[in-house]
Amino acid sequence: MKRPTLKTPQVKPPGFVSDLYLDLRDRRLLPVLALVLVAIVATPILLGQSSDTALPPQASGALEALKEAQDGSSASLTVVEAKPGLRDPDKRLAQRSPTDPFKQRYTAPVLKGSQLNEAKEGEGSGATEAGEGAEDKSSGATTGKQTATNTGKDGGSPQPGDTAKPKDAVLYNFAIDFQIVHASGSEKEGDKKVSEPQVRTKVLPPAPLPGKKKAVVTYIGLSPKTRKPLFVVSPEVTGTFGDAKCVSGTETCQLIELEPGFPQVFVYGDKGDRYTLKLRKVYFVVIGRI
């Protein structure tokens, strides 16, 4: 007799599971996967058993000594009542000695030769004492003179008019050396005339150049910014030629700044006279004392 065949339902795994299984089998990684699963399951069990293992004798002795030290220290602790406030001054300041606040303790070093009427080497004590006595006798008169000089006319506080005036104050100013050439007429008409170069030295401001009768330019001093000589140009000047810098003026230059060594031509008057001015040197000189 034939046994009846039982039909069981066929369960098919998902496609990615079968693909993963086949891939691991082809690569021979199924044993490795099995070892990983065994390690995951066995690790917590092994760790639980390792905590119950006995310590080595050296480590156990150290732990026992540490416990005994902790028990002894906790037994020796005591609670002390806090008493806030300052301590007794006699105890707190016992190591310090009182000092006189009115006594000078810090003095500057005395330099040799800095004292007035200092005794010179070779003089005896008698001369020193005599000098001290004479100084004591005349101290009243000397002190009175100094007080009158420093405190003012009435002997009180210094007055504004009693301020000391500087002695031997020297006054300076900047002088120039220049050369000027005058040319008149024209070459076309055949009456051109050129004068000999005139050299003037130590010209102080204010100074009209070339002179008072014909003040083509006037030297007024140095510029506070560029430290170069400044010249006021006359209204009768109709034109200038050169490398000078015009400081002020729109249609005609009214204030010009010249440099030593560079000539500047000024056309002056209706006839068109030309004055060529060339600075040679700029320097300061003593003009007086107070």
LOPAZA-420469 format. One record per atom (N, C-alpha, C): residue in three letters; x, y, z. Coordinates in steps of 0.2 Angstrom, whole numbers. Example, Ala and Ser with C-alpha at 12.3 -4.5 7.8 and 13.67 -1.06 7.14 Angstrom:
PT   resn       u       v       w
PT    Ala      66     -28      39
PT    Ala      62     -22      39
PT    Ala      66     -16      39
PT    Ser      64     -11      35
PT    Ser      68      -5      36
PT    Ser      64       0      39
//
This chain:
PT   resn       u       v       w
PT    Met       4      -6       0
PT    Met       0       0       0
PT    Met       4       6       0
PT    Lys       3      11      -3
PT    Lys       6      17      -4
PT    Lys       4      22       1
PT    Arg       9      25       4
PT    Arg       7      30       9
PT    Arg       5      36       6
PT    Pro       0      39       9
PT    Pro      -2      45       6
PT    Pro       3      51       6
PT    Thr       3      55       2
PT    Thr       8      61       1
PT    Thr       4      67       4
PT    Leu       8      70       9
PT    Leu       5      76      12
PT    Leu       8      82       9
PT    Lys       4      86       7
PT    Lys       6      92       4
PT    Lys       7      98       9
PT    Thr      13     100      10
PT    Thr      15     105      15
PT    Thr      15     112      11
PT    Pro      13     117      14
PT    Pro      14     124      11
PT    Pro      21     125      10
PT    Gln      23     128       4
PT    Gln      30     130       3
PT    Gln      31     137       4
PT    Val      36     138       9
PT    Val      37     145      11
PT    Val      44     147       8
PT    Lys      43     152       4
PT    Lys      49     155       0
PT    Lys      52     161       4
PT    Pro      58     161       5
PT    Pro      61     167       8
PT    Pro      61     173       4
PT    Pro      62     179       6
PT    Pro      62     185       2
PT    Pro      68     184      -3
PT    Gly      67     188      -8
PT    Gly      72     187     -13
PT    Gly      79     190     -11
PT    Phe      79     195      -7
PT    Phe      86     198      -5
PT    Phe      89     193       0
PT    Val      85     189       4
PT    Val      88     184       9
PT    Val      92     179       5
PT    Ser      88     176       0
PT    Ser      91     171      -4
PT    Ser      97     173      -8
PT    Asp      97     179     -10
PT    Asp     103     182     -14
PT    Asp     109     183      -9
PT    Leu     107     185      -3
PT    Leu     112     186       2
PT    Leu     115     179       4
PT    Tyr     111     174       5
PT    Tyr     114     168       7
PT    Tyr     118     165       1
PT    Leu     116     165      -5
PT    Leu     120     163     -10
PT    Leu     126     167     -11
PT    Asp     126     173     -10
PT    Asp     132     177     -11
PT    Asp     137     175      -5
PT    Leu     135     174       1
PT    Leu     140     172       6
PT    Leu     142     165       5
PT    Arg     138     161       2
PT    Arg     140     154       1
PT    Arg     146     154      -5
PT    Asp     145     158     -10
PT    Asp     149     158     -15
PT    Asp     156     161     -13
PT    Arg     156     166      -8
PT    Arg     162     169      -6
PT    Arg     165     166       0
PT    Arg     161     160       2
PT    Arg     164     156       8
PT    Arg     164     160      14
PT    Leu     159     164      16
PT    Leu     159     168      22
PT    Leu     154     166      27
PT    Leu     151     160      25
PT    Leu     146     157      30
PT    Leu     149     155      37
PT    Pro     155     152      37
PT    Pro     158     150      43
PT    Pro     160     157      47
PT    Val     162     162      44
PT    Val     164     168      47
PT    Val     157     171      51
PT    Leu     152     171      47
PT    Leu     146     174      50
PT    Leu     143     170      56
PT    Ala     144     163      55
PT    Ala     143     159      61
PT    Ala     147     160      67
PT    Leu     153     162      66
PT    Leu     158     164      72
PT    Leu     156     170      75
PT    Val     154     175      71
PT    Val     151     181      73
PT    Val     145     181      78
PT    Leu     140     177      75
PT    Leu     134     176      79
PT    Leu     136     172      86
PT    Val     140     167      86
PT    Val     142     164      92
PT    Val     145     169      97
PT    Ala     150     173      94
PT    Ala     153     178      99
PT    Ala     148     183     102
PT    Ile     143     185      98
PT    Ile     138     190     100
PT    Ile     134     187     106
PT    Val     133     181     105
PT    Val     129     177     111
PT    Val     133     176     117
PT    Ala     140     174     116
PT    Ala     144     172     121
PT    Ala     147     177     125
PT    Thr     148     183     122
PT    Thr     151     189     126
PT    Thr     148     191     132
PT    Pro     142     192     132
PT    Pro     139     194     139
PT    Pro     139     189     144
PT    Ile     139     182     142
PT    Ile     140     177     147
PT    Ile     147     177     150
PT    Leu     152     178     146
PT    Leu     159     178     148
PT    Leu     161     184     152
PT    Leu     158     190     151
PT    Leu     159     196     155
PT    Leu     156     195     162
PT    Gly     150     192     162
PT    Gly     147     191     169
PT    Gly     151     186     173
PT    Gln     154     181     170
PT    Gln     158     176     174
PT    Gln     165     179     176
PT    Ser     167     184     172
PT    Ser     174     187     173
PT    Ser     174     192     179
PT    Ser     168     195     181
PT    Ser     167     199     187
PT    Ser     168     195     193
PT    Asp     166     189     193
PT    Asp     167     185     199
PT    Asp     173     182     200
PT    Thr     178     183     196
PT    Thr     185     180     196
PT    Thr     188     183     202
PT    Ala     193     180     205
PT    Ala     197     182     211
PT    Ala     202     187     208
PT    Leu     204     192     212
PT    Leu     209     196     210
PT    Leu     216     193     212
PT    Pro     221     196     209
PT    Pro     228     193     211
PT    Pro     229     195     218
PT    Pro     234     192     222
PT    Pro     235     194     229
PT    Pro     238     201     230
PT    Gln     242     203     225
PT    Gln     244     210     226
PT    Gln     239     215     226
PT    Ala     234     214     221
PT    Ala     229     219     220
PT    Ala     224     219     226
PT    Ser     223     213     229
PT    Ser     218     212     234
PT    Ser     221     215     241
PT    Gly     228     215     242
PT    Gly     231     218     247
PT    Gly     231     225     247
PT    Ala     231     228     241
PT    Ala     231     235     240
PT    Ala     224     238     242
PT    Leu     219     234     240
PT    Leu     212     236     241
PT    Leu     211     236     249
PT    Glu     213     231     252
PT    Glu     212     230     259
PT    Glu     215     236     263
PT    Ala     221     238     261
PT    Ala     225     243     264
PT    Ala     221     250     263
PT    Leu     219     251     257
PT    Leu     215     257     255
PT    Leu     209     258     260
PT    Lys     205     252     260
PT    Lys     199     252     265
PT    Lys     201     254     272
PT    Glu     206     251     275
PT    Glu     208     252     281
PT    Glu     210     259     282
PT    Ala     213     262     277
PT    Ala     215     269     278
PT    Ala     209     274     278
PT    Gln     204     272     274
PT    Gln     198     276     274
PT    Gln     194     275     280
PT    Asp     194     269     283
PT    Asp     190     269     289
PT    Asp     194     272     295
PT    Gly     200     272     295
PT    Gly     204     276     300
PT    Gly     203     284     300
PT    Ser     204     286     293
PT    Ser     203     293     292
PT    Ser     196     296     294
PT    Ser     191     292     292
PT    Ser     184     294     294
PT    Ser     183     294     302
PT    Ala     187     289     305
PT    Ala     186     289     312
PT    Ala     189     295     316
PT    Ser     194     298     313
PT    Ser     198     303     316
PT    Ser     195     310     314
PT    Leu     190     311     310
PT    Leu     187     317     309
PT    Leu     183     320     314
PT    Thr     184     327     316
PT    Thr     181     330     321
PT    Thr     177     336     319
PT    Val     172     338     321
PT    Val     168     344     320
PT    Val     170     350     324
PT    Val     172     356     322
PT    Val     175     361     326
PT    Val     170     367     325
PT    Glu     168     371     330
PT    Glu     163     376     329
PT    Glu     167     382     326
PT    Ala     164     385     321
PT    Ala     167     391     318
PT    Ala     166     397     322
PT    Lys     171     401     323
PT    Lys     170     408     326
PT    Lys     172     413     322
PT    Pro     168     416     318
PT    Pro     170     422     313
PT    Pro     172     428     317
PT    Gly     176     432     314
PT    Gly     178     438     317
PT    Gly     186     439     317
PT    Leu     189     445     319
PT    Leu     196     446     319
PT    Leu     199     443     325
PT    Arg     205     441     324
PT    Arg     209     438     330
PT    Arg     211     444     335
PT    Asp     213     441     340
PT    Asp     216     446     345
PT    Asp     222     450     342
PT    Pro     221     457     342
PT    Pro     227     461     339
PT    Pro     234     459     342
PT    Asp     234     458     349
PT    Asp     240     456     352
PT    Asp     243     450     348
PT    Lys     239     445     346
PT    Lys     242     439     343
PT    Lys     243     440     336
PT    Arg     238     444     333
PT    Arg     239     445     326
PT    Arg     245     449     324
PT    Leu     246     454     328
PT    Leu     252     458     326
PT    Leu     258     457     331
PT    Ala     258     451     333
PT    Ala     264     450     338
PT    Ala     271     450     335
PT    Gln     271     448     328
PT    Gln     277     448     325
PT    Gln     280     454     322
PT    Arg     276     460     323
PT    Arg     277     466     319
PT    Arg     279     471     325
PT    Ser     283     476     323
PT    Ser     285     481     328
PT    Ser     282     488     326
PT    Pro     280     492     330
PT    Pro     277     498     328
PT    Pro     282     503     325
PT    Thr     280     508     321
PT    Thr     285     513     318
PT    Thr     282     519     319
PT    Asp     286     525     319
PT    Asp     284     532     319
PT    Asp     282     534     312
PT    Pro     275     536     311
PT    Pro     273     538     305
PT    Pro     276     545     303
PT    Phe     279     549     307
PT    Phe     281     555     306
PT    Phe     289     555     305
PT    Lys     292     550     305
PT    Lys     299     549     304
PT    Lys     301     548     297
PT    Gln     306     552     294
PT    Gln     307     551     287
PT    Gln     312     544     287
PT    Arg     309     539     283
PT    Arg     313     533     283
PT    Arg     317     532     276
PT    Tyr     314     536     271
PT    Tyr     317     535     264
PT    Tyr     320     542     262
PT    Thr     326     542     261
PT    Thr     330     548     259
PT    Thr     333     546     252
PT    Ala     334     551     248
PT    Ala     338     551     242
PT    Ala     345     551     243
PT    Pro     349     547     239
PT    Pro     356     547     240
PT    Pro     359     554     239
PT    Val     364     556     243
PT    Val     367     562     243
PT    Val     373     561     238
PT    Leu     373     565     233
PT    Leu     379     565     228
PT    Leu     384     570     230
PT    Lys     390     568     229
PT    Lys     396     573     230
PT    Lys     396     579     226
PT    Gly     396     585     229
PT    Gly     397     591     225
PT    Gly     390     594     224
PT    Ser     384     591     226
PT    Ser     378     593     225
PT    Ser     376     598     230
PT    Gln     379     598     236
PT    Gln     377     603     241
PT    Gln     380     609     240
PT    Leu     377     615     243
PT    Leu     379     622     242
PT    Leu     384     622     248
PT    Asn     390     626     246
PT    Asn     395     628     251
PT    Asn     398     621     254
PT    Glu     399     616     250
PT    Glu     402     610     252
PT    Glu     409     611     253
PT    Ala     411     608     259
PT    Ala     418     609     261
PT    Ala     423     605     256
PT    Lys     428     609     254
PT    Lys     433     606     249
PT    Lys     438     601     252
PT    Glu     441     597     249
PT    Glu     446     593     252
PT    Glu     452     597     254
PT    Gly     455     595     260
PT    Gly     461     599     262
PT    Gly     459     604     267
PT    Glu     452     606     268
PT    Glu     450     611     273
PT    Glu     449     608     279
PT    Gly     451     611     285
PT    Gly     450     609     291
PT    Gly     443     609     294
PT    Ser     442     606     300
PT    Ser     436     607     303
PT    Ser     434     614     306
PT    Gly     440     618     307
PT    Gly     439     624     310
PT    Gly     436     629     304
PT    Ala     438     628     298
PT    Ala     436     632     293
PT    Ala     429     630     291
PT    Thr     427     624     292
PT    Thr     420     622     291
PT    Thr     416     624     296
PT    Glu     417     624     302
PT    Glu     413     627     307
PT    Glu     412     634     306
PT    Ala     418     638     305
PT    Ala     417     645     304
PT    Ala     412     647     298
PT    Gly     413     643     292
PT    Gly     409     644     287
PT    Gly     401     643     289
PT    Glu     400     637     293
PT    Glu     393     636     295
PT    Glu     390     642     299
PT    Gly     395     645     304
PT    Gly     392     650     308
PT    Gly     391     656     304
PT    Ala     395     658     299
PT    Ala     394     664     294
PT    Ala     387     662     290
PT    Glu     386     656     288
PT    Glu     380     655     285
PT    Glu     374     655     289
PT    Asp     374     653     295
PT    Asp     369     654     300
PT    Asp     367     661     301
PT    Lys     372     666     302
PT    Lys     371     673     303
PT    Lys     368     676     297
PT    Ser     370     674     291
PT    Ser     367     678     285
PT    Ser     361     674     282
PT    Ser     359     669     286
PT    Ser     353     665     283
PT    Ser     347     669     283
PT    Gly     346     673     288
PT    Gly     340     678     288
PT    Gly     339     682     282
PT    Ala     345     686     281
PT    Ala     345     691     275
PT    Ala     344     687     269
PT    Thr     348     681     268
PT    Thr     347     678     261
PT    Thr     340     675     260
PT    Thr     337     672     266
PT    Thr     330     670     265
PT    Thr     325     675     263
PT    Gly     326     681     267
PT    Gly     322     686     265
PT    Gly     322     689     258
PT    Lys     328     689     255
PT    Lys     328     691     248
PT    Lys     325     686     243
PT    Gln     326     679     245
PT    Gln     323     674     240
PT    Gln     316     674     241
PT    Thr     313     675     247
PT    Thr     306     675     248
PT    Thr     303     681     244
PT    Ala     306     687     245
PT    Ala     303     693     241
PT    Ala     303     692     234
PT    Thr     309     688     231
PT    Thr     309     687     224
PT    Thr     304     682     222
PT    Asn     303     677     226
PT    Asn     298     672     223
PT    Asn     291     673     225
PT    Thr     289     677     230
PT    Thr     282     677     232
PT    Thr     279     684     229
PT    Gly     283     688     226
PT    Gly     280     694     223
PT    Gly     282     700     227
PT    Lys     279     706     225
PT    Lys     280     712     227
PT    Lys     278     713     235
PT    Asp     272     711     236
PT    Asp     269     712     243
PT    Asp     271     707     248
PT    Gly     275     702     246
PT    Gly     277     696     250
PT    Gly     272     691     251
PT    Gly     266     691     247
PT    Gly     261     686     247
PT    Gly     262     681     241
PT    Ser     257     679     238
PT    Ser     257     674     233
PT    Ser     260     677     227
PT    Pro     263     673     222
PT    Pro     266     676     216
PT    Pro     260     679     212
PT    Gln     262     685     209
PT    Gln     257     689     204
PT    Gln     259     687     197
PT    Pro     254     688     193
PT    Pro     255     687     186
PT    Pro     261     691     183
PT    Gly     261     697     185
PT    Gly     267     702     183
PT    Gly     274     700     185
PT    Asp     274     696     190
PT    Asp     280     694     194
PT    Asp     284     688     191
PT    Thr     281     685     185
PT    Thr     284     679     182
PT    Thr     291     681     180
PT    Ala     296     676     181
PT    Ala     303     678     178
PT    Ala     303     678     171
PT    Lys     307     682     168
PT    Lys     308     683     161
PT    Lys     314     678     159
PT    Pro     314     675     153
PT    Pro     319     671     151
PT    Pro     325     675     149
PT    Lys     331     673     151
PT    Lys     337     676     150
PT    Lys     341     673     144
PT    Asp     344     678     140
PT    Asp     348     676     134
PT    Asp     344     672     129
PT    Ala     337     673     128
PT    Ala     333     670     123
PT    Ala     335     672     116
PT    Val     337     667     112
PT    Val     339     669     105
PT    Val     333     668     100
PT    Leu     333     673      96
PT    Leu     328     674      91
PT    Leu     331     672      84
PT    Tyr     327     667      80
PT    Tyr     330     665      74
PT    Tyr     325     667      69
PT    Asn     327     667      62
PT    Asn     323     668      57
PT    Asn     326     665      51
PT    Phe     322     664      45
PT    Phe     325     660      39
PT    Phe     327     665      34
PT    Ala     333     665      32
PT    Ala     336     670      27
PT    Ala     337     666      20
PT    Ile     337     670      15
PT    Ile     338     667       8
PT    Ile     343     670       5
PT    Asp     347     667       0
PT    Asp     352     669      -5
PT    Asp     349     668     -11
PT    Phe     348     673     -16
PT    Phe     345     672     -22
PT    Phe     349     676     -28
PT    Gln     347     674     -34
PT    Gln     350     678     -40
PT    Gln     344     680     -44
PT    Ile     345     686     -46
PT    Ile     339     689     -51
PT    Ile     342     692     -57
PT    Val     339     691     -62
PT    Val     341     694     -69
PT    Val     335     697     -72
PT    His     336     704     -74
PT    His     331     708     -77
PT    His     332     708     -85
PT    Ala     326     707     -88
PT    Ala     327     707     -96
PT    Ala     321     711     -98
PT    Ser     322     716    -103
PT    Ser     317     720    -106
PT    Ser     318     721    -113
PT    Gly     312     723    -116
PT    Gly     312     723    -124
PT    Gly     311     716    -127
PT    Ser     312     716    -133
PT    Ser     311     710    -137
PT    Ser     316     709    -142
PT    Glu     317     703    -144
PT    Glu     322     701    -150
PT    Glu     319     704    -157
PT    Lys     313     703    -158
PT    Lys     310     705    -164
PT    Lys     311     712    -166
PT    Glu     310     717    -161
PT    Glu     311     724    -162
PT    Glu     319     726    -161
PT    Gly     323     721    -158
PT    Gly     330     723    -158
PT    Gly     332     727    -152
PT    Asp     327     728    -147
PT    Asp     329     732    -141
PT    Asp     329     728    -135
PT    Lys     331     722    -135
PT    Lys     331     717    -130
PT    Lys     337     719    -126
PT    Lys     336     720    -119
PT    Lys     342     721    -114
PT    Lys     341     716    -109
PT    Val     347     714    -107
PT    Val     348     709    -101
PT    Val     353     712     -96
PT    Ser     351     713     -90
PT    Ser     356     715     -85
PT    Ser     360     710     -83
PT    Glu     365     712     -79
PT    Glu     370     707     -76
PT    Glu     366     704     -70
PT    Pro     367     698     -69
PT    Pro     364     694     -63
PT    Pro     366     698     -56
PT    Gln     361     699     -52
PT    Gln     362     702     -46
PT    Gln     361     697     -41
PT    Val     366     696     -36
PT    Val     366     691     -31
PT    Val     365     695     -24
PT    Arg     360     693     -20
PT    Arg     359     696     -14
PT    Arg     359     690      -9
PT    Thr     362     691      -3
PT    Thr     363     686       2
PT    Thr     359     689       9
PT    Lys     357     684      13
PT    Lys     355     685      19
PT    Lys     349     690      19
PT    Val     344     688      15
PT    Val     338     692      15
PT    Val     333     689      19
PT    Leu     330     694      24
PT    Leu     326     691      29
PT    Leu     319     694      27
PT    Pro     314     690      29
PT    Pro     307     692      28
PT    Pro     304     697      33
PT    Pro     300     701      30
PT    Pro     297     702      24
PT    Pro     302     706      19
PT    Ala     303     704      13
PT    Ala     307     708       9
PT    Ala     305     708       2
PT    Pro     303     714      -1
PT    Pro     301     715      -8
PT    Pro     307     713     -13
PT    Leu     306     710     -18
PT    Leu     311     708     -23
PT    Leu     309     710     -30
PT    Pro     313     713     -34
PT    Pro     320     715     -32
PT    Pro     322     721     -28
PT    Gly     317     725     -27
PT    Gly     317     731     -23
PT    Gly     311     734     -21
PT    Lys     311     739     -17
PT    Lys     305     743     -15
PT    Lys     301     746     -21
PT    Lys     305     749     -25
PT    Lys     302     752     -31
PT    Lys     298     747     -36
PT    Lys     301     742     -37
PT    Lys     298     737     -41
PT    Lys     297     730     -37
PT    Ala     292     729     -33
PT    Ala     291     723     -29
PT    Ala     287     718     -34
PT    Val     291     714     -37
PT    Val     288     709     -41
PT    Val     285     703     -37
PT    Val     289     701     -32
PT    Val     287     696     -27
PT    Val     290     699     -20
PT    Thr     287     696     -15
PT    Thr     289     698      -8
PT    Thr     290     692      -4
PT    Tyr     296     691      -2
PT    Tyr     297     685       2
PT    Tyr     294     686       9
PT    Ile     290     681      11
PT    Ile     287     682      18
PT    Ile     289     676      23
PT    Gly     293     672      21
PT    Gly     295     666      26
PT    Gly     294     660      23
PT    Leu     295     654      27
PT    Leu     294     648      25
PT    Leu     287     645      27
PT    Ser     285     640      23
PT    Ser     278     637      24
PT    Ser     279     632      30
PT    Pro     274     632      34
PT    Pro     274     628      40
PT    Pro     273     621      38
PT    Lys     271     619      32
PT    Lys     270     612      30
PT    Lys     275     609      26
PT    Thr     278     613      21
PT    Thr     283     610      17
PT    Thr     290     613      18
PT    Arg     290     618      23
PT    Arg     297     621      24
PT    Arg     300     624      18
PT    Lys     296     627      14
PT    Lys     299     630       8
PT    Lys     297     637       8
PT    Pro     301     641       4
PT    Pro     300     649       5
PT    Pro     294     650       1
PT    Leu     290     655       4
PT    Leu     284     658       1
PT    Leu     285     665      -1
PT    Phe     282     666      -7
PT    Phe     282     673     -10
PT    Phe     275     675     -12
PT    Val     274     682     -10
PT    Val     268     685     -12
PT    Val     269     688     -19
PT    Val     265     686     -24
PT    Val     266     689     -31
PT    Val     262     695     -32
PT    Ser     265     700     -35
PT    Ser     262     707     -36
PT    Ser     256     706     -41
PT    Pro     251     711     -40
PT    Pro     246     711     -45
PT    Pro     248     713     -52
PT    Glu     253     716     -53
PT    Glu     256     718     -59
PT    Glu     259     713     -63
PT    Val     260     707     -60
PT    Val     263     701     -63
PT    Val     258     698     -68
PT    Thr     259     698     -74
PT    Thr     254     695     -79
PT    Thr     255     688     -81
PT    Gly     261     685     -79
PT    Gly     262     678     -80
PT    Gly     268     675     -77
PT    Thr     269     669     -75
PT    Thr     274     666     -72
PT    Thr     276     659     -76
PT    Phe     282     658     -76
PT    Phe     285     652     -80
PT    Phe     290     648     -76
PT    Gly     289     642     -75
PT    Gly     294     638     -71
PT    Gly     291     632     -68
PT    Asp     294     629     -63
PT    Asp     292     623     -60
PT    Asp     289     624     -53
PT    Ala     288     631     -51
PT    Ala     286     633     -44
PT    Ala     279     631     -43
PT    Lys     277     630     -37
PT    Lys     270     628     -35
PT    Lys     266     634     -33
PT    Cys     260     635     -36
PT    Cys     256     640     -35
PT    Cys     251     638     -29
PT    Val     252     641     -23
PT    Val     248     639     -17
PT    Val     241     643     -17
PT    Ser     241     649     -19
PT    Ser     234     652     -19
PT    Ser     234     656     -26
PT    Gly     227     656     -28
PT    Gly     226     660     -34
PT    Gly     222     656     -39
PT    Thr     218     659     -43
PT    Thr     214     655     -48
PT    Thr     216     657     -55
PT    Glu     214     664     -57
PT    Glu     216     666     -64
PT    Glu     224     668     -64
PT    Thr     226     672     -59
PT    Thr     233     673     -58
PT    Thr     235     671     -51
PT    Cys     242     669     -51
PT    Cys     245     666     -45
PT    Cys     246     672     -40
PT    Gln     243     671     -34
PT    Gln     244     676     -29
PT    Gln     250     674     -24
PT    Leu     250     668     -22
PT    Leu     255     665     -17
PT    Leu     259     659     -20
PT    Ile     265     660     -21
PT    Ile     269     655     -24
PT    Ile     275     652     -20
PT    Glu     276     646     -21
PT    Glu     281     642     -17
PT    Glu     287     640     -21
PT    Leu     293     642     -20
PT    Leu     299     641     -24
PT    Leu     304     636     -20
PT    Glu     308     633     -24
PT    Glu     313     628     -22
PT    Glu     319     630     -24
PT    Pro     324     629     -20
PT    Pro     331     631     -21
PT    Pro     334     628     -27
PT    Gly     337     631     -32
PT    Gly     340     628     -38
PT    Gly     336     628     -44
PT    Phe     329     630     -43
PT    Phe     325     630     -49
PT    Phe     323     637     -51
PT    Pro     325     640     -57
PT    Pro     323     647     -58
PT    Pro     316     648     -60
PT    Gln     313     654     -59
PT    Gln     306     655     -60
PT    Gln     306     662     -64
PT    Val     302     662     -69
PT    Val     302     669     -73
PT    Val     295     672     -71
PT    Phe     296     679     -70
PT    Phe     290     683     -69
PT    Phe     289     688     -74
PT    Val     283     688     -77
PT    Val     282     694     -82
PT    Val     279     700     -79
PT    Tyr     282     705     -79
PT    Tyr     280     711     -74
PT    Tyr     278     717     -79
PT    Gly     272     720     -77
PT    Gly     271     727     -80
PT    Gly     268     726     -87
PT    Asp     266     732     -90
PT    Asp     263     732     -97
PT    Asp     268     731    -102
PT    Lys     274     733    -101
PT    Lys     280     732    -106
PT    Lys     282     725    -106
PT    Gly     280     720    -102
PT    Gly     282     713    -102
PT    Gly     289     712    -100
PT    Asp     292     716     -95
PT    Asp     298     715     -92
PT    Asp     298     708     -89
PT    Arg     304     704     -89
PT    Arg     305     698     -87
PT    Arg     310     698     -81
PT    Tyr     308     695     -75
PT    Tyr     313     694     -70
PT    Tyr     314     687     -68
PT    Thr     320     684     -69
PT    Thr     321     677     -68
PT    Thr     324     677     -61
PT    Leu     320     674     -56
PT    Leu     323     673     -49
PT    Leu     325     666     -48
PT    Lys     331     665     -45
PT    Lys     333     658     -44
PT    Lys     336     658     -36
PT    Leu     333     654     -32
PT    Leu     335     653     -25
PT    Leu     342     649     -25
PT    Arg     346     651     -21
PT    Arg     352     648     -20
PT    Arg     353     644     -13
PT    Lys     350     647      -8
PT    Lys     351     644      -2
PT    Lys     346     647       3
PT    Val     343     642       8
PT    Val     339     644      13
PT    Val     342     642      20
PT    Tyr     342     646      24
PT    Tyr     345     645      31
PT    Tyr     343     649      36
PT    Phe     343     647      43
PT    Phe     341     652      48
PT    Phe     347     655      51
PT    Val     346     661      53
PT    Val     351     666      56
PT    Val     348     669      63
PT    Val     353     671      67
PT    Val     351     674      73
PT    Val     349     681      72
PT    Ile     343     683      74
PT    Ile     341     690      72
PT    Ile     341     695      79
PT    Gly     342     692      85
PT    Gly     342     696      91
PT    Gly     342     691      97
PT    Arg     342     695     103
PT    Arg     342     691     109
PT    Arg     337     695     114
PT    Ile     335     692     118
PT    Ile     330     695     123
PT    Ile     334     695     130
//
